[in-house]
Amino acid sequence: MSYEVKVKRLPGCEDVRLPQKMSALASGFDLHAAVSEPVTLGPGERALIPTGIAIAMPGELEAQIRPRSGLALKHGITCLNTPGTIDADYRGEIKVLLVNLGQAPFTIERNERIAQMVFQLVPPVRLAEVADLDETERGSGGFGHTGTQ
């Protein structure tokens, strides 16, 4: 089964590449920067980078914005709030919150691949308030309670 996701190129972004998969079996669509001029992130700096697109997708989907591994490995560039969630009813421009965790300034150019967008199914969920929850072996243990690092 496939789902249609409509992509709208925003005014002034006619030259910005649409999201695309870079290989046949890739799960993510690469997103491109729609900056009007280069943006340089110094070490520790962050910026909200426009992509020049908006999308409309069926209610069964969400889009997750994730870092590109090559940018993270080579330059320390990653996304904050990862994965970022785009809900099916959002119609604004997709923007990517990038941060430079590297040790050197990094410049983002127009049309540079900056992140990837992965679509996920969102199951219908109904929350039910109860007085008690069933017990499990784990209980309320969290944040490293198993001793693994």
C-alpha positions as CSV (number, residue, x, y, z in Angstrom):
1,M,0.0,0.0,0.0
2,S,1.3,3.5,-0.8
3,Y,0.2,6.9,0.5
4,E,0.1,10.1,-1.5
5,V,1.9,13.0,0.2
6,K,1.3,16.3,-1.6
7,V,4.4,18.7,-1.8
8,K,4.0,22.4,-2.3
9,R,7.0,24.5,-3.4
10,L,6.8,27.9,-1.7
11,P,7.2,31.2,-3.5
12,G,10.8,32.1,-4.1
13,C,11.9,28.5,-3.8
14,E,11.3,27.3,-7.4
15,D,15.0,26.4,-7.6
16,V,15.1,24.4,-4.3
17,R,15.1,20.7,-4.9
18,L,12.1,18.7,-3.8
19,P,12.7,16.0,-1.2
20,Q,14.1,12.9,-2.7
21,K,15.4,9.4,-1.8
22,M,19.0,9.0,-2.6
23,S,18.8,5.3,-3.2
24,A,16.1,2.8,-4.1
25,L,15.7,1.4,-0.6
26,A,16.3,4.5,1.4
27,S,13.7,5.2,4.1
28,G,14.2,8.9,4.2
29,F,13.7,11.7,1.7
30,D,16.5,14.2,1.9
31,L,15.5,17.8,2.6
32,H,17.3,20.7,1.1
33,A,18.1,24.2,2.5
34,A,16.1,27.1,1.1
35,V,18.3,29.8,2.7
36,S,18.3,33.0,0.8
37,E,22.0,33.4,1.6
38,P,24.6,31.1,3.2
39,V,24.1,30.5,7.0
40,T,27.3,29.8,9.1
41,L,26.8,28.0,12.3
42,G,29.7,28.3,14.7
43,P,30.4,25.6,17.3
44,G,27.5,25.4,19.7
45,E,25.2,27.6,17.5
46,R,21.8,26.6,16.2
47,A,19.5,27.9,13.5
48,L,16.1,27.2,12.0
49,I,16.7,26.4,8.4
50,P,13.8,26.7,5.9
51,T,13.3,24.0,3.2
52,G,11.0,25.9,0.9
53,I,8.2,23.3,1.0
54,A,5.0,22.5,2.8
55,I,3.2,19.1,2.7
56,A,-0.2,17.6,3.0
57,M,-0.4,13.9,4.0
58,P,-3.1,11.5,5.0
59,G,-4.2,11.4,8.7
60,E,-2.6,8.0,9.1
61,L,0.9,9.4,8.7
62,E,3.3,11.6,10.5
63,A,6.6,12.9,9.0
64,Q,9.7,12.7,11.2
65,I,12.7,15.0,10.6
66,R,16.0,13.3,11.3
67,P,19.6,14.2,11.0
68,R,21.8,13.1,8.1
69,S,24.5,10.8,9.3
70,G,27.1,12.2,6.9
71,L,26.7,15.7,8.3
72,A,26.9,14.4,11.8
73,L,30.0,12.3,11.3
74,K,32.0,14.7,9.1
75,H,31.0,18.1,10.7
76,G,29.1,17.5,13.9
77,I,25.9,19.0,12.4
78,T,22.7,17.4,13.7
79,C,19.1,18.2,14.4
80,L,17.7,19.3,17.7
81,N,14.3,18.0,18.8
82,T,15.1,14.8,17.0
83,P,13.0,13.3,15.6
84,G,11.0,16.4,14.9
85,T,7.3,15.5,14.2
86,I,5.2,17.0,11.5
87,D,1.5,16.3,12.1
88,A,-0.9,15.5,9.3
89,D,-2.8,18.7,9.8
90,Y,0.3,21.1,9.6
91,R,0.4,23.1,6.4
92,G,3.3,25.5,7.1
93,E,6.8,25.5,5.8
94,I,8.9,22.6,7.0
95,K,11.9,24.0,8.8
96,V,14.9,22.1,10.3
97,L,16.5,23.1,13.6
98,L,20.2,22.4,13.1
99,V,23.0,22.6,15.7
100,N,26.7,22.6,15.2
101,L,28.2,20.2,17.8
102,G,31.5,20.2,15.9
103,Q,34.6,22.2,16.6
104,A,34.7,24.3,13.4
105,P,32.2,26.7,11.8
106,F,29.9,25.1,9.2
107,T,28.2,26.9,6.4
108,I,24.8,25.9,5.0
109,E,24.4,26.7,1.3
110,R,21.1,26.9,-0.7
111,N,20.0,23.5,-1.9
112,E,22.4,21.7,0.5
113,R,21.0,18.4,1.9
114,I,20.4,19.2,5.6
115,A,18.1,16.5,7.0
116,Q,15.9,13.6,6.1
117,M,12.1,13.1,6.3
118,V,10.8,9.7,7.2
119,F,7.1,8.9,7.1
120,Q,5.6,6.7,9.8
121,L,2.1,5.3,10.3
122,V,0.3,6.6,13.3
123,P,-2.0,4.0,14.8
124,P,-5.4,5.0,16.2
125,V,-5.0,5.2,20.0
126,R,-7.6,5.8,22.6
127,L,-6.4,6.7,26.1
128,A,-8.4,5.1,29.0
129,E,-8.0,6.5,32.5
130,V,-7.7,3.8,35.2
131,A,-7.1,3.7,38.9
132,D,-4.3,1.1,38.7
133,L,-1.9,-0.4,36.2
134,D,-0.9,-4.0,36.0
135,E,2.5,-4.9,37.5
136,T,5.5,-5.8,35.5
137,E,9.0,-7.0,36.4
138,R,10.5,-3.7,35.4
139,G,7.9,-1.6,37.3
140,S,8.9,2.1,37.3
141,G,12.6,1.5,36.6
142,G,14.0,3.8,34.0
143,F,17.0,5.9,32.9
144,G,19.6,3.1,32.9
145,H,18.1,0.9,35.6
146,T,19.2,-2.2,33.7
147,G,22.8,-1.3,34.2
148,T,23.6,-1.0,30.5
149,Q,25.3,2.0,29.1
